[in-house]
Amino acid sequence: MGSFTQVHLENLIGEKGSTFLSVAVRMCGRETGEDAFQNACISALRNIGSFRGESSLSTWFYTILLNSCRRQMGIWGKIRSVFHQGEYAQAMIDNAPGNDIDEPGDERLQGIMTLIEKLPVRQREAMILRFSDELKMSEIAAVMGCSEQTVKVHIHRGVSALRKAMNAGESMEAADEYSMP
């Protein structure tokens, strides 16, 4: 694979910057997400020389972005909520493709997004990257630094927790009981 330069990275950020920013905002809220995205850009630009081409440049940047989000939220080793009521759900809605949400199903969508907020971090990361950004399992595994099987487990557990909470019509607190750390 050829040598990647700052120009390649700048082109990638120019093409997919809004997608990357959207991921950061969905992971950790508007202000923290913007800071995480900005820090990821700076880090990637400083370290472009260390990119070995073992993955796509996009996957490499997603990894940096996810790590930046984790640092911004201060969640290594424990899960803690950085959101106030509805802030995460509103950020998801604001950043969703076609965010003109005024249809009858909007309350249900907001409820799902609020439940996603309560999932353990790794489940939330896997689900956002898979269902919102539509990354392949192999790309998610590379970004999250785990196996594809582990990604599948995180997604399965996240979907199961959401399904149980939605079917039972339970509150967000009850969703915590169903999620697996």
C-alpha positions in Angstrom: 0.0 0.0 0.0 1.3 3.5 -0.8 2.5 6.1 1.6 -0.3 8.1 3.1 0.2 11.8 3.7 -1.5 14.7 5.4 -3.2 15.4 2.1 -4.8 12.0 2.1 -6.1 12.5 5.6 -7.3 16.0 4.9 -9.2 14.6 1.9 -10.8 11.9 4.0 -11.8 14.3 6.7 -13.2 16.6 4.0 -15.3 13.8 2.5 -16.4 12.1 5.7 -16.0 14.8 8.3 -19.7 15.2 9.0 -20.1 11.4 9.4 -17.1 11.3 11.9 -18.5 14.3 13.8 -21.9 12.7 13.9 -20.4 9.6 15.5 -18.6 11.6 18.1 -21.7 13.6 19.0 -23.8 10.4 19.3 -21.2 8.8 21.5 -20.7 11.6 24.0 -23.1 14.6 23.4 -22.8 17.8 21.4 -19.9 19.7 23.1 -17.9 16.7 24.2 -18.3 15.1 20.8 -17.1 18.2 19.0 -14.1 18.3 21.2 -13.4 14.6 20.7 -13.7 15.0 16.9 -11.3 18.0 17.0 -8.8 16.1 19.1 -9.1 13.1 16.9 -8.3 15.2 13.8 -5.3 16.7 15.5 -4.0 13.3 16.7 -4.5 11.8 13.3 -2.6 14.6 11.6 0.2 14.4 14.1 0.4 10.6 13.6 -0.2 10.1 9.9 3.4 9.0 9.5 2.7 6.0 11.8 -0.2 4.7 9.7 1.0 1.3 8.4 -1.9 0.6 6.0 -3.0 -2.6 7.8 -6.6 -1.2 7.6 -8.2 1.5 5.5 -7.4 5.1 6.4 -11.0 5.5 7.4 -10.9 2.6 9.8 -7.7 4.0 11.3 -9.4 7.3 11.8 -12.5 5.7 13.4 -10.2 4.0 15.9 -8.6 7.4 16.8 -12.0 9.0 17.0 -13.4 6.3 19.3 -10.4 6.5 21.6 -10.8 10.3 21.6 -14.4 9.9 22.6 -13.5 7.5 25.4 -10.8 9.9 26.7 -13.2 12.9 26.6 -15.9 11.0 28.5 -13.3 9.6 31.0 -14.8 6.1 30.9 -11.9 3.7 30.8 -12.8 0.8 33.1 -16.2 2.1 34.2 -19.4 3.3 32.7 -20.8 6.6 33.8 -23.5 8.8 32.4 -22.4 12.1 31.0 -25.8 13.0 29.7 -28.7 14.9 31.3 -32.2 13.8 30.6 -32.9 13.6 26.9 -29.6 15.2 25.8 -28.2 12.1 24.2 -31.5 11.3 22.5 -31.7 14.8 21.2 -28.1 14.6 19.9 -29.0 11.4 18.1 -32.1 12.9 16.5 -30.3 16.1 15.5 -27.5 14.2 13.8 -29.6 11.4 12.2 -29.8 11.3 8.4 -32.9 13.2 7.3 -33.4 14.7 10.7 -36.8 16.1 10.0 -38.5 14.1 12.7 -42.1 15.2 12.9 -43.9 11.9 12.2 -46.1 9.8 14.5 -43.2 7.2 15.1 -40.9 10.0 16.4 -41.6 9.3 20.1 -40.8 5.7 19.6 -37.5 6.6 17.9 -36.6 9.0 20.7 -37.4 6.3 23.2 -35.1 3.9 21.4 -32.3 6.4 21.3 -32.8 7.2 25.0 -32.5 3.4 25.8 -29.3 3.2 23.6 -27.9 5.9 25.9 -28.2 3.5 28.9 -26.4 0.6 27.2 -22.9 -0.3 28.4 -20.3 1.7 26.4 -19.0 -1.2 24.2 -22.5 -2.2 23.2 -23.4 1.4 22.4 -20.3 1.8 20.3 -20.9 -1.4 18.4 -24.5 -0.6 17.7 -23.8 3.0 16.6 -21.0 2.0 14.3 -23.1 -0.9 12.8 -26.6 0.5 12.5 -26.0 4.2 12.2 -22.8 4.3 10.3 -23.3 0.9 8.6 -19.7 -0.3 9.0 -18.9 -3.9 8.3 -18.3 -6.2 11.3 -14.6 -6.4 10.3 -14.3 -2.6 10.3 -16.1 -2.3 13.7 -13.7 -5.0 15.1 -10.7 -3.1 13.9 -12.0 0.2 15.3 -12.9 -1.3 18.6 -9.8 -3.4 18.9 -11.5 -6.7 19.4 -12.6 -9.7 17.3 -15.6 -9.8 15.0 -17.2 -12.4 17.3 -16.9 -9.9 20.2 -18.5 -7.2 18.1 -21.4 -9.6 17.3 -21.8 -10.4 21.0 -21.9 -6.6 21.9 -24.5 -6.0 19.2 -26.6 -9.1 20.1 -26.6 -8.1 23.8 -27.5 -4.5 23.0 -30.3 -5.4 20.7 -31.6 -8.0 23.2 -31.6 -5.4 26.0 -33.4 -2.9 23.8 -36.0 -5.4 22.6 -36.7 -6.5 26.2 -37.0 -3.0 27.4 -39.3 -2.0 24.5 -41.5 -5.1 24.7 -41.9 -4.7 28.4 -42.6 -1.0 28.1 -40.1 -0.4 30.9 -38.3 2.7 32.0 -34.7 3.4 31.1 -33.7 2.3 34.6 -35.1 -1.2 33.9 -33.1 -1.4 30.7 -29.9 -1.3 32.8 -30.9 -4.7 34.3 -31.0 -6.3 30.9 -27.7 -5.0 29.6 -24.5 -6.9 30.1 -21.3 -5.0 30.9 
